[in-house]
Each structure stands twice: as C-alpha cells, then as structure tokens.
Amino acid sequence: MTRTFPAIATGVALSISLSASLPLGALRALRALPAQQKPAPAWEVEGVHGPTDTIRFETDEGTWMNVDVSPDGRWIVFDLLGDLYRLPIEGGRAERLTRGPAFDHQPRFHPDGKTIAFTSDRSGTDNIWLIDANGERRRQLTTLADSLPTNPAWMPDGEYLVVKRHVRHTRSAGGGEIWLYHIQGGTGVRLTEKESFTSDQNEPYPSPDGRWVYYSHSGPFDYNRDPHDGIFQISRFDRRTGRTERVTQTRGGAIRPTPSHDLKHLAFLRRVGLKTVLVVRDLESGAERAVFDGLDRDQQETWTIHGAYQAYQWTPDDRRIVISFGGKIWALDVATGKPSAIPFTAEVEQVVARALRFQYRVEDDSLTARMLRWPTLSPDGRTLVFQAVGHLWKMRMPDGRPERVTSAAAFEFAPSFSPDGQRLTYVSWDEDEGGHVWKVAISGRRARPVRLTSIPDQYTNPAFSPDGQWVAFVQGSGVVNRGRDLDEEMFLNIRYVSADGGPVQHVTETPNRGANRRMPRLRWDAEGARILFQENEGDTTFLSSVKLDGTDRRRLVRNQPAEEIVPSPDGHWIAFKELHNIHVAPLPLAGGAPVKIGSKSKELPVRQLSRYGGDWIDWRPDSKAVTWVLGPALYHQALSDAYAARDTAAPPDTIDDGWVRENALVRAEITEIALRVPKAKPSGTLVLRGARVITMRGDQVIENGEIVVRDNRIAEIRRAETAAPLPPGARVIDV
C-alpha cells in the first residue's frame, strides 16, 4: 500500500530518536505534540500511580548495604531496599529514617554527626540529599537532571561534599568525574575531568586533613576486560596543587579507598583469585596487608555508576572497620582480621506497583517479517527487491505480493539491479560451502542463479557497472576459511569480476569497519571508471573513490558520526545516516581535502528526511529520489519535495498511519510491505530424560523427571520411575 502525504507542520514539541530496528507495531502510538500544548505535570515520586500492593516484613539481613559510622562511634547508618536505617553500634533494632518509592542509599554522616548525606532518585534522577540524623528535615542539595551525582563523602570541615558525578556526552554510557559541592548549594566545582567518554572516576573519599581526595578510576568501557589484570586503580587528587598522584597499579585492581582517621592507613579492596579482599596500606612505609578475604564479590568486571563495592567505614579509634558482606553487618578487627557480627533487625515496608501485563498471541503457523534489508528498486521503479528472513524477495510496486527470487537453500543478501533491470547480483552464505557472488534473472519464477566467483569466502554488497559488464564486490580477508567469525576480518578487499564470471580483478583494500559497522556498500561512478565506497578512520566515516587499477584514491566526504554515506548514481548528491536519521545534501566537486558534510553543516543545504529513524539508504536510478526503510515500511522521497519551501502548515490529513506517516518529514511515498512466511515446526516425539523439573504447580519439584514433547508442544511432564512406555520412534535425550 503506497500513499503520498503532504508536508508536516514544523511546530512540534516532541523530539524522538529511535533505532531503525524497531518493528512496525512498536511505535504506532507516537504522535507529534502541538507546540501550544501545556507540558505534563512533574512526576510525584510519593504519589500512587495505578494499582499497588504493600509488602511488610521484618529482616535481619540485606544485600549490598552501604554502611557508615557516626563520628562519636555510637551509631551506624546503612541502606536497605532503598531506605535508610540507623542502628546502635552494638546492634539491635534499626530505626528507619526514610521511606517511600524513592531509592535512597549511600548514607554518610556529617563530621558533627547531626546530618546525613545520601543519594536518592526522588527528584527523578540521582541527586544528593540531606537529612537530619533522626530522620527529620529531608532536603535536596544538588538539582541536576542531565548527570548523576552519587557517592557523597563529607570534607573534614563539614562545609563541602565530594561526590562522583556521572557525565554524559554524545553517548548514553557516559563517564565519571569528581566534584565538590558546598553544603548551602550551588552548581559545584569540578576537581577531576574524565579521560574519555566512558572512563570512570568513582568512590571519592577525602583524607582526614582535607588535602587529598582519594578515588577509584578505570579506563574506557570495554565488554571483555580482565579484572585480574586490574581494570580499576586508585589515585588521589591534591586540593592544594591540583596534581593527581597514582596510589595503586596492581593486579586485581583497587577500589573503594577509605583512609583512617589518624592519617596513617588507607583501606581498599582488591581482587585476589576469585575472592574480594580488604587490604590496609601503611601510608608512611607503603607496606600492605590483607586483612580479610571473605567479602562479597565486587563488581570490577562491570561498568559501575554507584561504585564497585558498597561503602564501609573505620571506627573512630581506627581499630575496626564496619562493613557489610554475607547479608550481615560486621566489625572487622584491623589487627587480626577477625569479624564480629553487628546483629540487626529492620522492619521493611515497600509499596510495589502491579506489573502491566498484556496478552501476546504467539502464532504457530506463520510469522510476519518486521525488518527489511537492502531494499532496491528496479530502474523502471516497478519492482522492489529486498532481503528478509534470510532470503531475497521481489514484489510489484506498489501493492504486489512478495515472492522468493530463487529457491536456493543458502542465505542470500545484498541484492542489486543491473542497469537494464533484467538481472540481479547478490551474495550468499552457507556454513558448509561458504559464500559466493551470484547473478540471477529477475523475470520468471525462481530463476536459476549463476555463480560468478570460484573461491568460497565472505562476500557482500555487489554492484553492476553502468554498462552492466562488470560486478564489483567486497570480499573478506579469508578468516572465515580459517575458522574465524564473520566479523573478524583483518581487512576487506574491493574487487570486480565479469558479469559472465571469470578471473577476479583486485582494486584495493580498506580497513574492516568492525563488528559495530557494516561492510562498505559499493557504487560505480557514472562513467564506470571508478568505484565509490565508504571507509572509516577512527570514528570518522569517509566516502572514498578509487580507479579500477587501485590508483588515484580520493576521499570526497567526511562525517564523524555517520553510519553510512551513499552517493547518487549521477554523483551530484549524497544521502547519509547520522544518529539514526536519514539526511540528503549536494556533493560538490571541491578537490583537495574531503568536504565535511553533516546534519549541522551550514556550508551546504542539508535536509533531514526522517523523524524517527531509517536504514538501508538507496537511490532511484535517475538520482531524483532517495529510498530507505524503517521496519517494514519503505520510504520514497523525491528531492524536489525535500528542497521545496517548508514554511507553510500542512493541510488537514484524515489518514491515520501513526509513526509510519510522521517518520517522513516532507512529502513522501510510503509503502508498507506485508511479508508472511510459514514457521518451521518440529514433528515427532522428543523426550528429555533425567531432568530436574521445577514446575509451576506451587513449590513442586520433580528430581528425576521426563519432559515429553510432541510436535510443537510439551505434552507431558512426569516422574521417570513411574513413566509409561515411550511411543515407537520417540527420540530420547539424556539431560
């Protein structure tokens, strides 16, 4: 179904950026708000928002409790399930200081013992709050909305708090910095600056003389770092000179630095083997001693906002350290390492909002494709070919029924039309046979493809030359033939072959764009003398060009955040994807350094085409329109409409297509593609034998069970010793 919609009025009060991978139904409810609409009232954290249940119980244990000791040594304050509690140092019944749905944690006593600073999200995001030690006069200190101040610690003078502030830039992950806030408020003073977007500085704590601020820190975030090599280390910041001094550089890392009151020792935690160990360093000699190795496991494998271990504290005489582990609160004798329990009981009361539950029908017989890739229109615009659910499909525009292009069993990707529209080129992948480049006639029903390459490898993004005589393609570096994964190519080869097959000609190499970037999509220039492709250097994407013999390599365009840059067939325009949205701009012939073109460029007229996102950019062969997809919707945007005047309000539109319509910022043809394919369903009887089965019948557990699966359903769960004989032909798997 294709519809043409008029321009949308530009006065809107909602700005949304969503991934192009969202399915069609996921965004149906999104609408642009009129500019005159009043803002929604502020969220009331203490309010009741829908049905709730109240849970009350008494407990003598807790998980991940931050602990602090009052300056006079009489009290302990700790957090439990998002509330703060005060407890006599000898133990006993804990007094709850805060309550409600807000998550209050990380309490720290003021040097005079009369005030407690803590972290809370009751303002909507994490901020630092203050409360009297008896639970009265709760007040907010910081009022940040775009960063997260946490881990408060008082300076010895009691006038300032040092905190970790989680600062975000263009990436949502963000990183940590150490900041100083006065007790009377203000926007704060930065002490340390994060080294990169995702490097962390955390768990700050001042020395008792106020000169140094100790903190833990880590380098840029990575998914697979080894904590035994030391992800986190400790440094200290000199408030007199502004100098930073490294304190640790050790295997097993170092976290949660806490100096003693007498300035003689520094306590911190280190990973030793599989254990988290409390270590005390003599600050005069530098000697270290492991005090206790029975702590809870730290979080040094992870990227932490609130710290890699819960806070703890020395007693005023520096003879013991009060810390939580194993669900309890303990006092560790620093000299002997002997733990003594500080027993407590706490009354818990939590209001829990009931979960929203929706019925979701799982269809057994077929599924609807929600993600289309490599959509490409034939030169006459009458046929669309795209990839979905592992294969190539073609359909007559605008409302034809999708059907397979071939009957091949291998996965098929990256289709591209020949200039006459009679043939397609594409690539395949098979776990046993590897990948190849193919061509196939587009007319008829499931034509027989012809293979153009002879060496199995990873191939992608083939493209016919303007005269249809050659096919250019990207080929991997052969790692898949050495048992490596598809995304582990050392580099990529750009090559071409005759459209009738034969010897492969090498053009050039380009760096592999990595697991988070797609391989370059190739284009020929209008004369067929050069190949255009995108490549990366660091975080910058370039549109490059090279002759067929690999010489005269040029970079035409650069854009730092662009995921993809696609030139028009005539070479006069580019379309690019930046931060999920599709943009278009002229491509000037400027020579020399590559032209910087981005969504915010002022040198050239750039137009944003999508509102909520888009993917798989392509061009109409006459270079007069850009196409892209979002989910199962294909957008066809004429340049003439994109560059028409857009200062008039849109006329009334009675057709309600939700986000599909609103995703096109200007007049566009939109085709929603409905592809349903049969589901593969198993047949026969399968028995999983010897299983420990946790049933949904109360607390029932079957220690030696059998699960009988017939066709596509669990038919029976039974005890093996009382089971009936299996039906003939049943397959048995001993689990």
N, C-alpha and C positions, 0 to 999 in steps of 0.2 A: 504494500500500500504506500503510495507516494503522494505527498501533499506539499504545496508551496505556501509558506506562511510569511506574512508581512513582517517588517522590522518591529522589534520590541521596544517599547519606550525605555529611554535610558535612565529615568529616575527611579532607581531601586535602592532599597536599604539593606539588602542581603547580599553578601559576597561569599560564595561557596566554591571550594576546590576539592573535587573528589576524584578518586582513582578511576582510570578508564576501564578497570577490570570489573566494576560493579555491574550486576545483572540488571536487566530491564526493570523488573518489578521493585528493585531496591530503592528507587528514587521517585516513585510515582507521586508521593505526597509533597515533594518540594515545590515551592512557589516563590516568585519574587514578591516582596512586600512593597506596597505603595510607599513612596517617600514620606507621605504625611502621616502614616500610621504611628501611633504612640508606642514607645518602647515597652517591652514587657516589664512588669514589676520585678524588683530584686528578689532573688530566691531567699526564702526564710528557712534557715537551716533548722530552727527549732520547730517549724511548722509540721503539720501532718499532711502528707501528700499521698492520698489513696489509702487503701486498707492496710492495716498493720497488725502485728502480733507483738505482745510484750513477753520477753523471756526473763525470768528471775531465777537465780540460783546462787549458792554460796560455794566458793572455791578456795583451795589452799595451794594452788599452783597456777602458773601462767606461762605464756610463750613470748620470748623476745621482749623482756621487760627492761626498759631503761631505768637506771637506779641512780639516785644522788643522796648524799648525806648532808644534813644541816651543819652549819659552821660550829655549833656547840656540841655536835655529836649525839644529840638526843633523838633525832628523827631521821627517818628515811622517807623519801618521796619516790614513787615509781608509777609507771603506766601499765594499764591492764585493759585490753579490749577497747582502747580508745578513750579511757577515762583516767584521771589522775587520782592517786591514793596516797595518804600519809600514814606512816607506821612508826611506832616507837622502835628505837634501835634494838631493843631486846626482843622484838616480835610481839605478836598479839593480833587483835582485830584492827584491820585497816579502815581508816576513815576516808570515804570517797569525797574528793574535792570538786570534781567536775562530773557532769552527766549530760546525756542527750546524744543525738545522732552524730555530732561533730567528732572527728578523730583527734583527740588531744594526746600528745606524747612528748617524750624527750624533756622532762622537767629538770630544772636546775635552780637550786637555792641561791638567792642574793647573798652577798657576803655578810649582811646583817641578819639573815635568817628569816626576815619578815615577808619577803616577796619571792614568788616562784615564777620564773620564765619558762615558757613551753611553746611547742609547735602545735598549731591547730589549723584545720581547714574550714573552720566555721564561717569564715568570710567568703568562702567559695573556692579559694586555693590556699595552699600552705602559707601561713604568716606567723610571726612571733607575737605571743600574747603574754600578759602578766596577770597574776592573781595573788591575793594575799595568802599567806601560808595556812590560814584557817579555811580557805575556800571562798572567801568573800571578795568583792570588788574585782571582778574579771574585766580586763580592758585590753584593747588591741594596741600593739606597739607599731608594727610595720603594716603598711596598707598596699602591698604590691599585688598586681594582678597578672603580670607577664613574666614573673620569675618566682622562684620558690625559696624563701628564706627558711632554713631549718637548722638543727643542731646548735641551739643557743648556749653560750657559756659566758658567765659574768667576768668582766675585768676586776682585778682586786679592789679598785676604788669604788666599785658598785655604781659608777656613773655610766658605764658603757657595757654593751653586749657585743661579743664577737660571734658571728654566725656564718654558716655556709649558705651561699646564695646560688641557686641553680639558674643559670642564664642561658637562654636560647637565642639562636641567631636564625639562619635560614633553614636549619634542620631542627626537627622536633626533639631530637635527643638532648641536645644542649650539654653544658658542662658546668663545673663548679668554680666559684671564686670565694674568697674570704672577705667579709665586710664588717664594718664597725658601726654600731647604732647607739645613739645616746638614749638614756632612759626616758627623756622627755619627748622623743620622736625625731623626726627629720628623715631625709631620704637616704642617709647613710654615707659612709666613706669607704671606698674600696681599698683594701690592703694588698691583695694579690689579684692578678689577672690570669684567667685560664690560658693555657698554652695553645689550644686548638679548640674547634667547635665542640668536641666531645671529651676532652681531657677533664679530669675531675680533681677538685680540691675539696676536702671534706673533713668532718670531725674536728673542728678547731678547738683548741683549749689554751688559755694563757698561762704563762709561768706566774708563780705567786708574787713576783716583784713587778709584774706588768710589762716587762721589757719584751719578752718573746711571745709569739703566738705559734704554738705547735699545730700541725695539721697533717693529715694523710693526703696522698695525691697519687694519681695514675695517669698514664699516657692516653692517647686517643683510644676510643672504644673499639674493641675487636671482639668477634664472636668466639674465637678459638684460642685465647691466650692461656698460658700455663701458670697457675698460681704458685707453683713450686719454684718457678724462675723469679717470682717477685713482681706481681702486677702493681701492687700498692707499696709505697715507701713513705717515710716521714721526713718532713722538712720543718724548719721554723723561720718565722719572719721577725726581723729586728725592727721594733717600732721606733727606735731612735734613729737608725741609719737608713731604713728601707731595704736593707740587704737580706737576702734569703740564703739560709745555710742548710745544706743537706745533713740529716741526722742519721738515716739508715740507707744502706744499699746492700741488701742481703737477700739470699734465697728464702722463700717462704713469705716474703713481703713483710710489711709492718703497718698496723692500723690502730686506730683509737688511742692516740697518745694522751697520757694524763700524768702531769708532773705531781710530785709530792709537795706538801705544804712547806717543807723545810728547804726546798730548792736543791735537795741532794740526789733525788732519784726521778727517773722517768719510767712509768709503766706503759706498756703497749702489748699488742697481740701479734703473734707470728704463726704461720702455718708450718708445722713440722710433721712431715709424712702426712698421715690422714687426720692429725689432731690439730686443734687450735690451742695455742699455749700462751699463758700470761707470762711475760718477760719483764724483769726490772733491770734497768741500767743505772749504774753509778755514774752520775753526771760529771764527777771530778776525774775518775780514773778511766771511764769508758767501759768498764767491765760489765758484762751482762750475766744474768742468772735466770734460768727457767724456774718459775715459782709454782705453776700448776698447769697440768695438761689435760684436764677433764672438762673443758668448757664446751659449750655448744659449737657446732660447726659455723665458722664465719662465712661471709658471702664474698670472698675475694674472687670467685670465678665470675661474678656478675658485675654489672654496671650499677652503682648504687647512688640513690638520691639522698637517703636518710642515714647512710653510713654502713660499713661492712660488718659492724658488730654493735650491740647495744651498749649504751653508756654505762660507766661504773665510776666509783669514787673512793679515794683514800679516806680513812677516818682522820679526825683532826690530829691525833698523835702519830699518824703515819705508820702505825704498827699493823693495820689491817686494811684490806681492800674489799669493799662491799660490791658484789657483782651478782648477776643472775645467770643461772645455767641449770639445765635439767628440770626446768619448771619451777625452781625454788629460788629464794634469795639467800646468799651465803656471805659470810665474812671469812676471807682468806687471810691466814696469818702470813705476813710477808716473809718472816724469817724461816718458818718451817714449811709453808705451803699447805698447812692443814686447813681444810674447810670446816666451818661451823655454821650450821643452818640457822637462819633467822626465820622462825615459823610465822606464818600469817594466815589469816582468813579474810576474805573480802566478799562483800555482797555485790553481786552483779545484777544490773537491770538494763536490758537493751531492748529498744523498740525496733523491730525488724519489719520493713515493708514487704508485703507479699509480692512474690515474683509474678511478672507478667507472663502469661502462658498463652500460646496460640496453637491452634490445630494446624498441622502441616501435613498435607497428604503426600505420601511417597508413592509415586506412580511406578507400578511394576512393569508395565508393558512398553513404555517409551519415555524418552526424555526430550526436552526442548533445549536446543543449543542457545546459550546466553552469551557466548563470546565468539565473535567472528574475527578472523585474522587475514592479513594480506588481501583485502578486497580490491579488485581491479576491474575496471570497465573495459569492454571491447572498444576499438576505435570508433565504431558507429554508436556507441552508448546503449546498445540494445541488450547486451548480455553482461551479466555480472558473474565473476568467478571469485570464490573466496575459500578459505580453509576453515574447517570446523570439525571437531571430534575426530581429528586425525587424518582427514581426507579432503580432497578438493571437490567443490560443488559448483554447479552452474545454474543460473536461472535467468529467464527472460524478464527484462525490466518492463514495467515496474512491479508487477504482481504475479510473476510466474512461480511455479513450484520448484524448489531446489531439487536437483538430482545429481548423482555422482558423475564425475567426469570420466573416471576409469573404474575398473573392477579390481585393481591391484590390492593386495593384502597389506603391503608395506605402508608405513606412514608417509603422507605426502604434504609438502609445504611449499610456500613461496611461489605461487603462480604468477606468470607474466605473459601478456599477449604479444604475438608477432605484429608487425606494422599492418599487415593485411587483415588481421583479426581472425585468421583461419586456424592458427596453431597456438598452443600454449607451451611454455617451458616451465619446468618446476623441478624440485629436488625430492628425493625420497630418503627414508632411513629405516633400516631393518637391523635388529640386534644381531642376527646371524650373518647377513650379507653386506652390512654397512650401508653407505649412502651413495647416490649417483645423481647426475643431472639427466633429465629426460625432456622429450618433446612429445606432444600428442595433438592430434586434430581435434578441434573443438566441436565440429559438426558431428551429427550422428549420436548414437547411444553407446557410451562406454567404449570409446575407440581404444585400439591397442597402442600403448606408448612405445616410443623408440628411445633406447638408451644412447646418450651422447658421450659418456665418459667410460673408461675401462678400469680405472683403479678405484676400489672401494675406499671411501673416505667420508669425512663430514663436508657437505656442500650446502650452500644456501644462496638465496637471492639472485637467481639467474635473470638476465635481461637480453632481449634481442637487440641487435644493432638496427639503426634506422632503415637499412636496406633488407633486413631480415636474413642476411647471410651468415651472421655470427651470433654466438651466445656467450656473453660474459658472465662470470660467476665468481663466488667466493669459495675457496677451498681451505680446509684446515691444514695444520702442520703435521698431520699424521699421528697425533697422540691417541686417537681412537683405535688405531691399529696396534697400539702398544698397551691396550687395556686400560686407558685413562678415560675420564669422563668427558662429555661433550664440551663442557665449559672450561677445560683445562688447556686449550690450545696455547702454544708458546707464541705464535704469531699467526697471521692469516695471509693467504695468497690470493691475489686477484689475477684471474686467468680468463682465457676465452678459447672457444672451440668452434669449428664449423657447425652450422645448423644441421648438417648431414652427418656429423660425427667425424672422428679422425684425430690427428695429433692435437694435443693441448698446448696452447701458447701461453708462456708466463709473461705477465705485465709487471707486477711489483708486489711487494709485501707491505703489510700495515700491522701495527700492534693489535693484539687481541684486546677488545674493549672490556673483557672481564665478564664475570658471572652476572653483574648487575646492568650490563649494557648489551644491546643486541648487536649482532654482526652487521657490518655496513650493508646497506641496500644500494645496488649499483644502478647508475644511469649512464647512457651514452649522450654525447653532445649531438647537436642537430646534424653535423656533418659525418658522424661516425668515426671521427679521428681520435677522440679522447674518451676516457671513462671517468665519470664523476663518482665519488664515494665519500662517506663521512669517516672520520677517524678522530681519536682522542689523544690529547697530551695532558696528563693530569686530569683536572676537572673540566677542561675546555674541549668543546666539540668543534671540529673544523669540517667544512665542505671542501674537499680537495679534488684535484683534476690531474690526470697524467696521460701522456701519449701511450699508444698501444705497445711501443717498444720499451716502455718504462722510463723514458726520459722526460724532461721538461715538467717536472712535478710542481704543481702550484697549489697554494691554499687560497681559496676565494672568499670564504666567510668564516668568522669565528663567533662562538656563542658559548658562554661558560655553562649555564645550566641546561642547555638544550639536550634533550634525549635523541632527537632526530632532526636532520635538515635535508629536505628533499627539493631538488631543483625542478623547475618546469621543463617540459620537453624542448621548448624553444630557448631555454637558458636565460630568460629575462626576469624570472621570478623565483623566489624560494618560499616554501611553506615549512614551518618548523614547529616542533612540540617543545614548549617550555613550561615547566611546573604544571604538567598535565594538560594544558590547554593548547589549542591549535592557533597559530598566527600565520599571516602571509605578509610578504614585503617584496619590493622590487630588488633585483640583483644587478647592481651596477658593475660595469666593466671598468675597474679602477686601477688595475695593475698594482705591483708592489705588494705591500703587506695586506693580509686578508682584511676585508671590511667587517667591522664589528656590527652585527645586526641582532638585536634582541627586542623583547617586548616593550622595553622602555626607551628604545632608541629614538632620538629626535632628528637624526640626520636624514632619515628616510621615512616615508609614510607606512607605518606598520599597522595592520588591522588584526585585532583578535576576532576569531571566528566562533569559538566555542565558549560556553559559560561554565559548564560543569566538568569538562574534560573531553578528551578524544584520543584516538590512537590510529596507527596504520594509515599514515598520510599517503595520498596518491594524487595524480593529476589527470584530468581529461587530456587525451592526446593533442587537442588543439591549444592547450595551455590556458584555456579560458575559465577553468573551474577547478577547485580543489575538492577532493573527497576525503572523508575519514569516517571512522566508526566509533561508537560508544555502546558497548554491549551488543545487542542485535540490531541496532539502528544505523543505517548508512546515511551520511550527510553529503549532499552535493551542493557546493557553494560557488556560485558564479562570482568572478572577480568584479564584474560590473556592479553587482549589488553590494559587494563588500566595500567598494570605494564610492558608492553613491552617498549623497547627503544623508546624515543620520540625526538631524536635529529636529525632526518632527515626530510627534507622538504616533504610535501605531493605531490604526483604525480598530474598531471592536472586532474581536475574533471569538466566535462561538464554539470553535472546535477545541475540546479539552484533551490534549495529549500529554499533560503533565510535563515532566522534565525533558521528554523527547523533543517537544516543541521549543521549550525555553532554553535548551542547550545551544541552539543556533541564535547567535546574537543579531544576525541580519537575515534577510530573506534567503531561504534555503529549501531545496527539495529533500525530503526525508522519507526514507524507505525502511519500514520495519520488516525484517526478514524472519519468517517463521519456519524454522527447520526442526522437524521432529524425526527422531531416529529410534529404531527398536532397541530396547535394552537387552544386553546379553544376560541370559538367565541359566543357572546351572540346572541339571536334571539328574535324577537318580537319588540314591540314599547314601548319606555320609554319616558315620558315627565317630564322634570324638570321645575316646575311651580313657579312663583313668584321670578324669578332670576333678579338681576341687571346685565345686559349683556353689557360688553364692547366689541364692535365689532371691526373688522379690516377694517371697511368702514370709513376711515377718523377719525373724532372725535365722531362718532355716539355712543351714549349710550342709551340702552333701559332700562328704570327704572323698568318696570313690564313686564318681558319677559317670554317666554316659549322656551325651547330648546327641539326639538323633535329628538329622536334618534331611528332610525330603524335598527335593526340588529346590525351591527358593524360600523355605520356611523351616523354623525349628518346630519339629513335630512332637518331640517328647524329651523330657528331662527325667532321668530315672537313676536308681542305685544299681551299680554294676552287678552286685551279688544277687539281686532279685530281678534282673532284667530278663525279658522274654528273648527267645532266639531271634537272631537278626534275619531280615528278609534276604532271599537269594540275591547275589550281586551287590550287596552293600559294601561300601569301601570303609575300612576302619583305619583311623589314625590314633596312635597311642600318644597322648599328650602328657 
